[in-house]
Amino acid sequence: MALIEKFEDIKAWQEARQLTKDIYKVSAEGTFGRDFGLRDQIRRASVSSMANIAEGFDCESKKEFARFLEIARRSSVEVQSLLYVAFDVEYIDSVQFRTFYGQANQVKRLIGGLRHAILKRI
């Protein structure tokens, strides 16, 4: 396993970055792009996930890093919940829903695994 020297090396951060990119793209289109409340909320949640991984990486303790990872994981769950809204009001179709939901789930799992590994070392 490669040594993690900077937050950009963290697989969970990389996946959260891709999810954020994809959320920004889909939420800029059509009616979704004009629903400022939902658009901004889902964007903030996806950004929060990747930002909290990065911010936590720079913490002074493993316990504090684990706390930031929990916040990041919850933000991924928030993205999943907001995707239901986007799907229910037909801003995204079922294929997009499954794709983005799966991405958010992957981010959530990676963050959870990293957090678990860190907590074992405390």
C-alpha positions in Angstrom: 0.0 0.0 0.0 1.3 3.4 -0.9 2.1 5.9 1.8 -0.4 8.7 2.2 1.6 11.9 2.3 -1.0 14.5 1.4 -4.8 14.5 1.3 -4.8 14.2 -2.4 -3.4 10.7 -2.0 -6.5 9.5 -0.1 -8.8 7.4 -2.3 -11.9 8.6 -0.5 -10.9 12.2 -1.3 -10.3 11.3 -4.9 -13.7 9.6 -5.2 -15.4 12.5 -3.4 -13.8 14.9 -5.8 -15.2 13.0 -8.8 -18.6 12.9 -7.2 -18.5 16.6 -6.6 -17.5 17.2 -10.2 -20.4 15.0 -11.5 -22.9 16.7 -9.1 -21.9 20.1 -10.3 -22.3 19.1 -13.9 -25.7 17.5 -13.6 -27.0 20.2 -11.3 -26.1 22.9 -13.9 -28.5 21.4 -16.5 -32.1 22.3 -17.2 -34.6 22.7 -14.4 -32.2 21.4 -11.9 -29.9 24.3 -12.6 -32.7 26.8 -11.9 -33.7 25.2 -8.6 -31.3 27.2 -6.6 -32.2 25.7 -3.2 -31.7 22.0 -4.2 -28.9 22.7 -6.5 -26.9 24.6 -3.9 -27.6 22.2 -1.1 -26.5 19.1 -3.0 -23.4 20.9 -4.2 -22.6 22.0 -0.7 -23.0 18.5 0.6 -20.7 17.0 -2.0 -18.1 19.7 -1.4 -18.4 19.2 2.3 -17.5 15.5 2.0 -14.2 16.2 0.1 -13.4 19.3 2.1 -13.8 17.5 5.5 -11.5 14.7 4.4 -8.8 17.2 3.4 -9.3 19.3 6.5 -9.3 16.3 8.8 -6.0 15.0 7.2 -4.3 18.2 8.5 -5.5 17.7 12.1 -3.1 17.2 14.9 -4.6 14.0 16.2 -6.0 10.8 14.8 -9.1 11.3 17.0 -9.8 14.7 15.5 -9.2 13.3 11.9 -11.7 10.5 12.7 -14.2 13.2 13.7 -13.8 15.1 10.4 -14.2 11.8 8.5 -17.5 11.2 10.3 -18.7 14.6 9.1 -17.5 13.8 5.6 -19.4 10.5 5.7 -22.6 12.1 6.8 -22.3 14.6 3.9 -22.1 11.7 1.5 -25.4 10.4 3.0 -26.9 13.9 2.6 -26.0 13.7 -1.1 -27.8 10.4 -1.3 -30.9 11.8 0.3 -30.9 14.9 -1.9 -30.6 12.7 -5.0 -34.0 11.2 -4.1 -35.4 14.7 -4.3 -33.8 15.3 -7.7 -35.1 12.0 -8.9 -38.6 12.5 -7.5 -39.0 15.9 -9.2 -37.6 14.5 -12.4 -34.4 16.6 -12.5 -32.4 13.3 -13.0 -33.5 10.0 -14.5 -33.2 6.6 -12.9 -29.8 5.8 -14.6 -28.4 9.1 -13.3 -29.9 8.4 -9.9 -28.3 5.0 -9.6 -25.0 6.2 -10.9 -24.7 9.2 -8.5 -26.2 7.2 -5.6 -23.6 4.5 -6.2 -20.8 7.0 -6.3 -21.9 8.6 -3.0 -22.2 5.1 -1.5 -18.6 4.3 -2.6 -17.4 7.6 -1.1 -19.3 6.7 2.2 -17.7 3.2 2.3 -14.2 4.5 1.6 -14.5 7.2 4.3 -16.0 4.6 6.8 -13.1 2.2 6.1 -10.5 4.9 6.6 -12.2 6.1 9.8 -12.3 2.6 11.1 -8.6 2.0 10.4 -7.7 5.3 12.1 -9.8 4.5 15.2 -8.1 1.2 15.5 -4.7 3.0 15.9 -5.9 5.3 18.7 
